[in-house]
Amino acid sequence: MPPPASFLPAPALTAPERLNPFADDVCAGPFGVEENRSVPGLNSDILGQLTTTIDERQASVGRAGGQPLLLLTAPRAGYGKTHLLGRLAAAAGGQVVLVPLAFRLEDEIGISAVAVRGLESMARAETSREGWTKLREACAGVCAALVRRLIESGALPCANADQALRVLNGDPMDVFDESGGARLIGEWVRRHEAQLRRPMTEQAMKRVPAIPVALESWVHAMLNHALDGGMSKMAVLRMLAADTTNEGPVTWLRLLGLWRPVVLLVDHLDAYYR
């Protein structure tokens, strides 16, 4: 008599059957989505509206305040919101600082959670350059912008100012990476870090309303992370971002804006409205 069906072992699956055929289409976050691997024409109208909004925000820098929030809604999880945000990140990543947010259920939604979770997401997001995260890239961009403004103001003498400004206005990873094409400037910054910290802070104070002592700590921490990266440097930045007593959350977002306009991508909210 054969054993009951419930006691029979499950048939072994072959390797292809064990794999998720849609694994490549699952988006854990907005970074790493490739437009050429997306379905042509999918949500192209919405993507166009979003990129146009970012273009308008970019054009209004220095002349207007924040823009209205945009809310992407869908009837169910898995509809494609994160994938759409990923295509937006790919299309606009060179114009703005993209700060993806994935709140936790225990978070009290507010500016502090926005700053801390955004910083954590950027620290997890890798760039195309080995050893560089989106967080380190942003820190390098802010520091390059501050050094550039020191040269423009005449506070930092430079033998070839035009060339230095052109380099500092380019890819900040080229400046601060040890093998970057513009590493000579980064090496100079490293050698004179202690002397540059105060004037860089003074330049930041002209554009970022913040507590002076706290702002100096921010500039120091961002410069350290731009030069060396690493989790220990990130931990210092996270501590500063969580320091509501010294206006850490808003100071962090304002400092990012010294490099490029900041766009917050708030995703994974399903648990909040179920």
Secondary structure as the mmCIF struct_conf table of DSSP 4:
data_model
#
loop_
_struct_conf.conf_type_id
_struct_conf.id
_struct_conf.beg_label_comp_id
_struct_conf.beg_label_asym_id
_struct_conf.beg_label_seq_id
_struct_conf.end_label_comp_id
_struct_conf.end_label_asym_id
_struct_conf.end_label_seq_id
HELX_LH_PP_P HELX_LH_PP_P1 PRO A 2 PRO A 4
HELX_RH_3T_P HELX_RH_3T_P1 ALA A 5 PHE A 7
BEND BEND1 LEU A 8 LEU A 8
HELX_LH_PP_P HELX_LH_PP_P2 PRO A 9 THR A 14
HELX_RH_AL_P HELX_RH_AL_P1 ALA A 15 ARG A 18
BEND BEND2 LEU A 19 LEU A 19
TURN_TY1_P TURN_TY1_P1 PRO A 21 PHE A 22
HELX_RH_3T_P HELX_RH_3T_P2 ALA A 23 ASP A 25
BEND BEND3 ALA A 28 PRO A 30
TURN_TY1_P TURN_TY1_P2 PHE A 31 GLY A 32
HELX_RH_3T_P HELX_RH_3T_P3 GLU A 35 ARG A 37
BEND BEND4 SER A 38 SER A 38
HELX_LH_PP_P HELX_LH_PP_P3 VAL A 39 VAL A 39
TURN_TY1_P TURN_TY1_P3 PRO A 40 ASN A 43
HELX_RH_AL_P HELX_RH_AL_P2 SER A 44 ALA A 59
TURN_TY1_P TURN_TY1_P4 SER A 60 ARG A 63
HELX_LH_PP_P HELX_LH_PP_P4 GLY A 66 LEU A 69
BEND BEND5 PRO A 75 ARG A 76
TURN_TY1_P TURN_TY1_P5 ALA A 77 GLY A 78
BEND BEND6 TYR A 79 GLY A 80
HELX_RH_AL_P HELX_RH_AL_P3 LYS A 81 ALA A 92
TURN_TY1_P TURN_TY1_P6 GLY A 93 GLN A 95
BEND BEND7 VAL A 96 VAL A 96
STRN STRN1 VAL A 97 ALA A 102
TURN_TY1_P TURN_TY1_P7 LEU A 105 GLU A 106
BEND BEND8 GLY A 110 GLY A 110
HELX_RH_AL_P HELX_RH_AL_P4 ILE A 111 ARG A 124
STRN STRN2 GLU A 126 GLU A 126
BEND BEND9 SER A 128 ARG A 129
TURN_TY1_P TURN_TY1_P8 GLU A 130 GLY A 131
STRN STRN3 THR A 133 THR A 133
HELX_RH_AL_P HELX_RH_AL_P5 LYS A 134 SER A 153
TURN_TY1_P TURN_TY1_P9 GLY A 154 GLY A 154
BEND BEND10 ALA A 155 LEU A 156
TURN_TY1_P TURN_TY1_P10 ALA A 159 ASN A 160
HELX_RH_AL_P HELX_RH_AL_P6 ALA A 161 LEU A 168
TURN_TY1_P TURN_TY1_P11 ASN A 169 ASN A 169
BEND BEND11 GLY A 170 GLY A 170
HELX_RH_AL_P HELX_RH_AL_P7 PRO A 172 PHE A 176
BEND BEND12 ASP A 177 ASP A 177
TURN_TY1_P TURN_TY1_P12 GLU A 178 SER A 179
BEND BEND13 GLY A 180 GLY A 180
TURN_TY1_P TURN_TY1_P13 GLY A 181 ALA A 182
HELX_RH_AL_P HELX_RH_AL_P8 ARG A 183 ARG A 191
TURN_TY1_P TURN_TY1_P14 HIS A 192 HIS A 192
HELX_RH_AL_P HELX_RH_AL_P9 GLU A 193 MET A 205
TURN_TY1_P TURN_TY1_P15 LYS A 206 ARG A 207
BEND BEND14 VAL A 208 VAL A 208
HELX_RH_AL_P HELX_RH_AL_P10 PRO A 212 ASP A 228
HELX_RH_AL_P HELX_RH_AL_P11 MET A 231 ALA A 241
TURN_TY1_P TURN_TY1_P16 ALA A 242 ALA A 242
HELX_RH_3T_P HELX_RH_3T_P4 THR A 244 ASN A 246
TURN_TY1_P TURN_TY1_P17 GLU A 247 GLU A 247
HELX_RH_AL_P HELX_RH_AL_P12 GLY A 248 LEU A 256
TURN_TY1_P TURN_TY1_P18 GLY A 257 TRP A 259
BEND BEND15 ARG A 260 ARG A 260
STRN STRN4 VAL A 262 ASP A 267
HELX_RH_AL_P HELX_RH_AL_P13 ASP A 270 TYR A 273
#
